[in-house]
Amino acid sequence: MSAPVRSSTVPRRAGGLRPVPLSVAVVALLASMVAGLLVGAVHLPARAVLTELVDLLPGVHVDSGLTRLERNLLVEIRLPRVLAAALVGGLLAIAGAGYQGVFRNPLADPYLLGAAAGAGLGATATIVFLPGDPAATVPVAAFVGALAGVALAYALGSAAGGRGTSTLLLAGVAVSAFLSAVQTFLMQRDAQELQRIYSWVLGGVASVDGPRLLAVLPYAGISVVALVLHGRLLDVLGVGDDEATTLGVSARRVRVLVLVAASLATATAVAVGGLIGFVGIVVPHVVRRLAGTSYRAVLPLSLLGGAVFLVLADILARTVVSPGELPLGVVTAFVGGPFFVGVLRAMRERSGL
């Protein structure tokens, strides 16, 4: 772990985690999740849904009035789907914020640094080569692939002689393209699994069930706790490596730990929801605009904001072309693509180019 830092010497960045933004984010998350439970081809009364959720609490027994079929629809299909969307969105957003804190670049994102492509390749290889249902091994393979993708991008950027984050981002794009090509090759080798892998690559949480969520919760918990605990140290890195060293902070160690935690979060999200882009750019950028630049606020609010964003995106995915359904990655791309261009233009204006 990084050396302890005395509170009196750590520079404070404006923003911090304040009660009002946190409360608003929590309320928005709860409201979006309730909306996700109510929206669907089958109408469920709002009061009955809320009563049924209360009935799920340990030691509580109340009659919601739902039929057995309606209860199964709520508990076994809609609830896991909403929880999965919240989990995946939160993990991708907090991972993006972590990468941006390490590389000091608002464009740093799991999908631009090779992490998501590496996680996708690891998960695809597991699906193709392991018989049966590899649900327990997919998160591990995705984590190894995510770390390998970031390491390869970092090595390529260093070999190119670049010292800025722009070189690393370009290297990440190149690595992502290469790993995606390898993933496509593996997909073409196994025609029987092709439809399953393609649906996973396009992103979605429609098929996620309770056991699958429980299987990845330890990975999600470890990554989130590690990232949130490093928020203050990322603020310290923001003043520069030399200044951070004088304050007793090992910049290299902090970066390695945050990279590992962000890669674990990305791998977990990919293992559950497939490849869903732009969440890691859109949400942290909005959070910084609304709540300040301190990573003590950006990281936890990105976690909550990412959950809200993807739950709402999933509602759109299953209603826009009803009774059909759009891939969740397509919905986030429609939102994230123009947003990405806007961030690029804002950066260009600030740099005076």
Contacts in CASP RR format, 6 or more apart in sequence:
PFRMAT RR
TARGET T0000
AUTHOR 0000-0000-0000
METHOD contacts of the structure
MODEL  1
MSAPVRSSTVPRRAGGLRPVPLSVAVVALLASMVAGLLVGAVHLPARAVL
TELVDLLPGVHVDSGLTRLERNLLVEIRLPRVLAAALVGGLLAIAGAGYQ
GVFRNPLADPYLLGAAAGAGLGATATIVFLPGDPAATVPVAAFVGALAGV
ALAYALGSAAGGRGTSTLLLAGVAVSAFLSAVQTFLMQRDAQELQRIYSW
VLGGVASVDGPRLLAVLPYAGISVVALVLHGRLLDVLGVGDDEATTLGVS
ARRVRVLVLVAASLATATAVAVGGLIGFVGIVVPHVVRRLAGTSYRAVLP
LSLLGGAVFLVLADILARTVVSPGELPLGVVTAFVGGPFFVGVLRAMRER
SGL
1 253 0 8 1.000
1 257 0 8 1.000
2 230 0 8 1.000
2 233 0 8 1.000
2 249 0 8 1.000
2 250 0 8 1.000
2 253 0 8 1.000
2 254 0 8 1.000
2 257 0 8 1.000
3 248 0 8 1.000
3 249 0 8 1.000
3 250 0 8 1.000
5 232 0 8 1.000
5 233 0 8 1.000
5 236 0 8 1.000
5 247 0 8 1.000
5 248 0 8 1.000
5 249 0 8 1.000
9 247 0 8 1.000
10 232 0 8 1.000
10 235 0 8 1.000
10 236 0 8 1.000
10 247 0 8 1.000
11 235 0 8 1.000
11 236 0 8 1.000
11 239 0 8 1.000
12 235 0 8 1.000
12 294 0 8 1.000
13 235 0 8 1.000
13 238 0 8 1.000
13 292 0 8 1.000
13 293 0 8 1.000
13 294 0 8 1.000
13 295 0 8 1.000
14 292 0 8 1.000
14 293 0 8 1.000
14 294 0 8 1.000
15 291 0 8 1.000
15 292 0 8 1.000
15 293 0 8 1.000
15 294 0 8 1.000
15 297 0 8 1.000
16 291 0 8 1.000
16 292 0 8 1.000
16 294 0 8 1.000
16 296 0 8 1.000
16 297 0 8 1.000
17 294 0 8 1.000
17 296 0 8 1.000
17 297 0 8 1.000
17 300 0 8 1.000
17 301 0 8 1.000
18 291 0 8 1.000
18 297 0 8 1.000
21 290 0 8 1.000
21 291 0 8 1.000
21 297 0 8 1.000
21 301 0 8 1.000
22 300 0 8 1.000
22 301 0 8 1.000
22 304 0 8 1.000
25 301 0 8 1.000
25 304 0 8 1.000
25 305 0 8 1.000
25 308 0 8 1.000
26 304 0 8 1.000
28 304 0 8 1.000
28 305 0 8 1.000
28 308 0 8 1.000
29 86 0 8 1.000
29 304 0 8 1.000
29 305 0 8 1.000
29 307 0 8 1.000
29 308 0 8 1.000
29 311 0 8 1.000
32 307 0 8 1.000
32 308 0 8 1.000
32 311 0 8 1.000
32 312 0 8 1.000
32 315 0 8 1.000
33 82 0 8 1.000
33 83 0 8 1.000
33 86 0 8 1.000
33 311 0 8 1.000
34 46 0 8 1.000
34 49 0 8 1.000
34 50 0 8 1.000
35 311 0 8 1.000
35 312 0 8 1.000
35 315 0 8 1.000
36 78 0 8 1.000
36 82 0 8 1.000
36 311 0 8 1.000
36 314 0 8 1.000
36 315 0 8 1.000
37 44 0 8 1.000
37 49 0 8 1.000
37 53 0 8 1.000
37 74 0 8 1.000
37 78 0 8 1.000
37 79 0 8 1.000
37 82 0 8 1.000
38 44 0 8 1.000
38 46 0 8 1.000
38 49 0 8 1.000
39 315 0 8 1.000
39 318 0 8 1.000
39 319 0 8 1.000
40 78 0 8 1.000
40 318 0 8 1.000
40 319 0 8 1.000
40 322 0 8 1.000
41 322 0 8 1.000
41 323 0 8 1.000
42 70 0 8 1.000
42 73 0 8 1.000
44 66 0 8 1.000
44 70 0 8 1.000
44 73 0 8 1.000
44 74 0 8 1.000
48 64 0 8 1.000
48 65 0 8 1.000
48 66 0 8 1.000
48 70 0 8 1.000
49 64 0 8 1.000
49 66 0 8 1.000
49 74 0 8 1.000
51 62 0 8 1.000
51 63 0 8 1.000
51 64 0 8 1.000
51 65 0 8 1.000
52 64 0 8 1.000
52 66 0 8 1.000
52 71 0 8 1.000
52 74 0 8 1.000
52 75 0 8 1.000
54 60 0 8 1.000
54 62 0 8 1.000
55 61 0 8 1.000
55 62 0 8 1.000
55 63 0 8 1.000
55 64 0 8 1.000
56 75 0 8 1.000
64 71 0 8 1.000
66 74 0 8 1.000
76 209 0 8 1.000
80 208 0 8 1.000
80 209 0 8 1.000
80 210 0 8 1.000
80 212 0 8 1.000
80 213 0 8 1.000
81 205 0 8 1.000
81 206 0 8 1.000
81 208 0 8 1.000
81 314 0 8 1.000
82 311 0 8 1.000
82 314 0 8 1.000
83 210 0 8 1.000
83 213 0 8 1.000
84 205 0 8 1.000
84 208 0 8 1.000
84 212 0 8 1.000
84 213 0 8 1.000
84 272 0 8 1.000
84 273 0 8 1.000
85 205 0 8 1.000
85 307 0 8 1.000
85 310 0 8 1.000
85 311 0 8 1.000
85 313 0 8 1.000
85 314 0 8 1.000
85 328 0 8 1.000
86 307 0 8 1.000
86 308 0 8 1.000
86 310 0 8 1.000
86 311 0 8 1.000
87 213 0 8 1.000
87 216 0 8 1.000
87 220 0 8 1.000
87 268 0 8 1.000
87 269 0 8 1.000
87 272 0 8 1.000
87 307 0 8 1.000
88 205 0 8 1.000
88 269 0 8 1.000
88 272 0 8 1.000
88 273 0 8 1.000
88 274 0 8 1.000
88 276 0 8 1.000
88 310 0 8 1.000
89 269 0 8 1.000
89 276 0 8 1.000
89 279 0 8 1.000
89 283 0 8 1.000
89 306 0 8 1.000
89 307 0 8 1.000
89 309 0 8 1.000
89 310 0 8 1.000
90 269 0 8 1.000
90 279 0 8 1.000
90 283 0 8 1.000
90 302 0 8 1.000
90 303 0 8 1.000
90 304 0 8 1.000
90 305 0 8 1.000
90 306 0 8 1.000
90 307 0 8 1.000
90 310 0 8 1.000
91 220 0 8 1.000
91 223 0 8 1.000
91 224 0 8 1.000
91 265 0 8 1.000
91 266 0 8 1.000
91 268 0 8 1.000
91 269 0 8 1.000
91 303 0 8 1.000
92 110 0 8 1.000
92 265 0 8 1.000
92 266 0 8 1.000
92 269 0 8 1.000
92 276 0 8 1.000
92 277 0 8 1.000
92 279 0 8 1.000
92 280 0 8 1.000
92 283 0 8 1.000
92 306 0 8 1.000
92 310 0 8 1.000
93 279 0 8 1.000
93 280 0 8 1.000
93 283 0 8 1.000
93 284 0 8 1.000
93 302 0 8 1.000
93 303 0 8 1.000
93 305 0 8 1.000
93 306 0 8 1.000
93 307 0 8 1.000
93 309 0 8 1.000
94 223 0 8 1.000
94 224 0 8 1.000
94 227 0 8 1.000
94 228 0 8 1.000
94 262 0 8 1.000
94 265 0 8 1.000
94 299 0 8 1.000
94 300 0 8 1.000
94 302 0 8 1.000
94 303 0 8 1.000
94 306 0 8 1.000
95 110 0 8 1.000
95 115 0 8 1.000
95 223 0 8 1.000
95 227 0 8 1.000
95 262 0 8 1.000
95 263 0 8 1.000
95 265 0 8 1.000
95 266 0 8 1.000
95 269 0 8 1.000
95 280 0 8 1.000
96 108 0 8 1.000
96 109 0 8 1.000
96 110 0 8 1.000
96 262 0 8 1.000
96 280 0 8 1.000
96 281 0 8 1.000
96 284 0 8 1.000
96 302 0 8 1.000
97 227 0 8 1.000
97 280 0 8 1.000
97 283 0 8 1.000
97 284 0 8 1.000
97 287 0 8 1.000
97 295 0 8 1.000
97 298 0 8 1.000
97 299 0 8 1.000
97 302 0 8 1.000
98 108 0 8 1.000
98 227 0 8 1.000
98 234 0 8 1.000
98 258 0 8 1.000
98 261 0 8 1.000
98 262 0 8 1.000
98 295 0 8 1.000
98 299 0 8 1.000
99 108 0 8 1.000
99 109 0 8 1.000
99 110 0 8 1.000
99 113 0 8 1.000
99 115 0 8 1.000
99 259 0 8 1.000
99 262 0 8 1.000
100 106 0 8 1.000
100 107 0 8 1.000
100 108 0 8 1.000
100 109 0 8 1.000
100 284 0 8 1.000
101 108 0 8 1.000
101 234 0 8 1.000
101 237 0 8 1.000
101 238 0 8 1.000
101 258 0 8 1.000
101 295 0 8 1.000
102 108 0 8 1.000
102 234 0 8 1.000
102 237 0 8 1.000
102 255 0 8 1.000
102 258 0 8 1.000
102 259 0 8 1.000
102 262 0 8 1.000
103 165 0 8 1.000
103 168 0 8 1.000
103 169 0 8 1.000
104 165 0 8 1.000
104 237 0 8 1.000
104 238 0 8 1.000
105 165 0 8 1.000
105 166 0 8 1.000
105 169 0 8 1.000
106 281 0 8 1.000
106 284 0 8 1.000
106 285 0 8 1.000
106 288 0 8 1.000
106 343 0 8 1.000
106 347 0 8 1.000
107 169 0 8 1.000
107 281 0 8 1.000
107 340 0 8 1.000
107 343 0 8 1.000
107 344 0 8 1.000
107 347 0 8 1.000
108 165 0 8 1.000
108 169 0 8 1.000
109 277 0 8 1.000
109 278 0 8 1.000
109 280 0 8 1.000
109 281 0 8 1.000
110 116 0 8 1.000
110 119 0 8 1.000
110 146 0 8 1.000
110 262 0 8 1.000
110 266 0 8 1.000
110 269 0 8 1.000
110 280 0 8 1.000
111 117 0 8 1.000
111 176 0 8 1.000
111 275 0 8 1.000
111 277 0 8 1.000
111 278 0 8 1.000
111 280 0 8 1.000
112 169 0 8 1.000
112 172 0 8 1.000
112 173 0 8 1.000
112 176 0 8 1.000
113 149 0 8 1.000
113 150 0 8 1.000
113 153 0 8 1.000
113 168 0 8 1.000
113 169 0 8 1.000
113 172 0 8 1.000
113 176 0 8 1.000
114 146 0 8 1.000
114 149 0 8 1.000
114 150 0 8 1.000
114 152 0 8 1.000
114 153 0 8 1.000
114 172 0 8 1.000
114 175 0 8 1.000
114 176 0 8 1.000
114 179 0 8 1.000
115 146 0 8 1.000
115 147 0 8 1.000
115 149 0 8 1.000
115 150 0 8 1.000
115 262 0 8 1.000
115 263 0 8 1.000
115 266 0 8 1.000
115 267 0 8 1.000
116 146 0 8 1.000
116 176 0 8 1.000
116 266 0 8 1.000
116 270 0 8 1.000
116 275 0 8 1.000
116 277 0 8 1.000
117 149 0 8 1.000
117 175 0 8 1.000
117 176 0 8 1.000
117 177 0 8 1.000
117 179 0 8 1.000
117 180 0 8 1.000
117 183 0 8 1.000
118 142 0 8 1.000
118 145 0 8 1.000
118 146 0 8 1.000
118 148 0 8 1.000
118 149 0 8 1.000
118 176 0 8 1.000
118 179 0 8 1.000
119 142 0 8 1.000
119 143 0 8 1.000
119 145 0 8 1.000
119 146 0 8 1.000
119 263 0 8 1.000
119 266 0 8 1.000
119 267 0 8 1.000
119 270 0 8 1.000
119 271 0 8 1.000
120 142 0 8 1.000
120 145 0 8 1.000
120 179 0 8 1.000
120 183 0 8 1.000
120 201 0 8 1.000
120 270 0 8 1.000
120 274 0 8 1.000
120 275 0 8 1.000
121 145 0 8 1.000
121 179 0 8 1.000
121 180 0 8 1.000
121 182 0 8 1.000
121 183 0 8 1.000
121 186 0 8 1.000
122 141 0 8 1.000
122 142 0 8 1.000
122 144 0 8 1.000
122 145 0 8 1.000
123 138 0 8 1.000
123 141 0 8 1.000
123 142 0 8 1.000
123 200 0 8 1.000
123 270 0 8 1.000
123 271 0 8 1.000
123 274 0 8 1.000
124 183 0 8 1.000
124 186 0 8 1.000
124 187 0 8 1.000
124 197 0 8 1.000
124 200 0 8 1.000
124 201 0 8 1.000
125 141 0 8 1.000
125 186 0 8 1.000
126 134 0 8 1.000
126 137 0 8 1.000
126 138 0 8 1.000
126 141 0 8 1.000
126 142 0 8 1.000
127 134 0 8 1.000
127 138 0 8 1.000
127 193 0 8 1.000
127 196 0 8 1.000
127 197 0 8 1.000
127 200 0 8 1.000
128 186 0 8 1.000
128 187 0 8 1.000
128 189 0 8 1.000
128 190 0 8 1.000
128 193 0 8 1.000
128 197 0 8 1.000
130 137 0 8 1.000
134 141 0 8 1.000
135 211 0 8 1.000
135 212 0 8 1.000
135 215 0 8 1.000
136 215 0 8 1.000
138 271 0 8 1.000
139 215 0 8 1.000
139 216 0 8 1.000
139 219 0 8 1.000
139 267 0 8 1.000
139 268 0 8 1.000
139 271 0 8 1.000
142 267 0 8 1.000
142 268 0 8 1.000
142 270 0 8 1.000
142 271 0 8 1.000
143 219 0 8 1.000
143 263 0 8 1.000
143 264 0 8 1.000
143 267 0 8 1.000
143 268 0 8 1.000
144 267 0 8 1.000
145 267 0 8 1.000
146 263 0 8 1.000
146 264 0 8 1.000
146 266 0 8 1.000
146 267 0 8 1.000
146 270 0 8 1.000
147 260 0 8 1.000
147 263 0 8 1.000
149 172 0 8 1.000
149 175 0 8 1.000
149 179 0 8 1.000
150 259 0 8 1.000
150 263 0 8 1.000
152 175 0 8 1.000
153 168 0 8 1.000
153 171 0 8 1.000
153 172 0 8 1.000
153 174 0 8 1.000
153 175 0 8 1.000
153 176 0 8 1.000
154 168 0 8 1.000
154 171 0 8 1.000
156 171 0 8 1.000
156 172 0 8 1.000
156 174 0 8 1.000
156 175 0 8 1.000
157 167 0 8 1.000
157 168 0 8 1.000
157 170 0 8 1.000
157 171 0 8 1.000
160 167 0 8 1.000
160 171 0 8 1.000
161 167 0 8 1.000
162 168 0 8 1.000
183 201 0 8 1.000
187 193 0 8 1.000
187 194 0 8 1.000
187 197 0 8 1.000
187 198 0 8 1.000
187 201 0 8 1.000
188 194 0 8 1.000
190 197 0 8 1.000
199 327 0 8 1.000
200 273 0 8 1.000
200 274 0 8 1.000
200 275 0 8 1.000
201 274 0 8 1.000
201 275 0 8 1.000
202 274 0 8 1.000
202 275 0 8 1.000
202 327 0 8 1.000
202 328 0 8 1.000
202 329 0 8 1.000
202 330 0 8 1.000
203 273 0 8 1.000
203 274 0 8 1.000
203 275 0 8 1.000
203 276 0 8 1.000
203 327 0 8 1.000
203 328 0 8 1.000
203 329 0 8 1.000
204 273 0 8 1.000
204 274 0 8 1.000
204 276 0 8 1.000
204 314 0 8 1.000
204 317 0 8 1.000
204 327 0 8 1.000
204 328 0 8 1.000
204 329 0 8 1.000
205 272 0 8 1.000
205 273 0 8 1.000
205 314 0 8 1.000
205 328 0 8 1.000
206 318 0 8 1.000
206 325 0 8 1.000
208 272 0 8 1.000
208 273 0 8 1.000
212 272 0 8 1.000
213 272 0 8 1.000
216 268 0 8 1.000
216 271 0 8 1.000
216 272 0 8 1.000
219 264 0 8 1.000
219 267 0 8 1.000
219 268 0 8 1.000
220 265 0 8 1.000
220 268 0 8 1.000
222 261 0 8 1.000
222 264 0 8 1.000
223 261 0 8 1.000
223 262 0 8 1.000
223 264 0 8 1.000
223 265 0 8 1.000
223 268 0 8 1.000
224 265 0 8 1.000
224 303 0 8 1.000
226 257 0 8 1.000
226 258 0 8 1.000
226 260 0 8 1.000
226 261 0 8 1.000
226 264 0 8 1.000
227 258 0 8 1.000
227 261 0 8 1.000
227 262 0 8 1.000
227 265 0 8 1.000
227 299 0 8 1.000
228 299 0 8 1.000
228 300 0 8 1.000
228 303 0 8 1.000
230 254 0 8 1.000
230 257 0 8 1.000
230 258 0 8 1.000
230 261 0 8 1.000
230 295 0 8 1.000
230 299 0 8 1.000
231 295 0 8 1.000
231 296 0 8 1.000
231 298 0 8 1.000
231 299 0 8 1.000
232 295 0 8 1.000
232 296 0 8 1.000
233 249 0 8 1.000
233 254 0 8 1.000
234 254 0 8 1.000
234 258 0 8 1.000
234 295 0 8 1.000
234 299 0 8 1.000
235 294 0 8 1.000
235 295 0 8 1.000
235 296 0 8 1.000
236 243 0 8 1.000
236 244 0 8 1.000
236 247 0 8 1.000
236 249 0 8 1.000
236 254 0 8 1.000
237 244 0 8 1.000
237 249 0 8 1.000
237 251 0 8 1.000
237 254 0 8 1.000
237 255 0 8 1.000
238 244 0 8 1.000
240 251 0 8 1.000
241 251 0 8 1.000
244 251 0 8 1.000
244 254 0 8 1.000
245 251 0 8 1.000
269 276 0 8 1.000
273 328 0 8 1.000
275 329 0 8 1.000
276 310 0 8 1.000
276 328 0 8 1.000
276 329 0 8 1.000
276 332 0 8 1.000
277 329 0 8 1.000
277 332 0 8 1.000
277 333 0 8 1.000
277 336 0 8 1.000
278 332 0 8 1.000
278 333 0 8 1.000
278 335 0 8 1.000
278 336 0 8 1.000
278 337 0 8 1.000
278 339 0 8 1.000
278 340 0 8 1.000
279 306 0 8 1.000
279 309 0 8 1.000
279 310 0 8 1.000
279 332 0 8 1.000
280 302 0 8 1.000
280 306 0 8 1.000
281 336 0 8 1.000
281 339 0 8 1.000
281 340 0 8 1.000
281 343 0 8 1.000
282 309 0 8 1.000
282 332 0 8 1.000
282 335 0 8 1.000
282 336 0 8 1.000
282 339 0 8 1.000
283 302 0 8 1.000
283 305 0 8 1.000
283 306 0 8 1.000
283 309 0 8 1.000
284 298 0 8 1.000
284 302 0 8 1.000
285 339 0 8 1.000
285 343 0 8 1.000
286 305 0 8 1.000
287 297 0 8 1.000
287 298 0 8 1.000
287 301 0 8 1.000
287 302 0 8 1.000
287 305 0 8 1.000
288 298 0 8 1.000
291 297 0 8 1.000
291 298 0 8 1.000
291 301 0 8 1.000
292 298 0 8 1.000
310 328 0 8 1.000
310 332 0 8 1.000
313 328 0 8 1.000
313 329 0 8 1.000
313 331 0 8 1.000
313 332 0 8 1.000
313 335 0 8 1.000
314 328 0 8 1.000
314 331 0 8 1.000
316 326 0 8 1.000
316 331 0 8 1.000
317 325 0 8 1.000
317 326 0 8 1.000
317 327 0 8 1.000
317 328 0 8 1.000
317 329 0 8 1.000
317 330 0 8 1.000
317 331 0 8 1.000
318 324 0 8 1.000
318 325 0 8 1.000
318 326 0 8 1.000
320 326 0 8 1.000
320 331 0 8 1.000
END
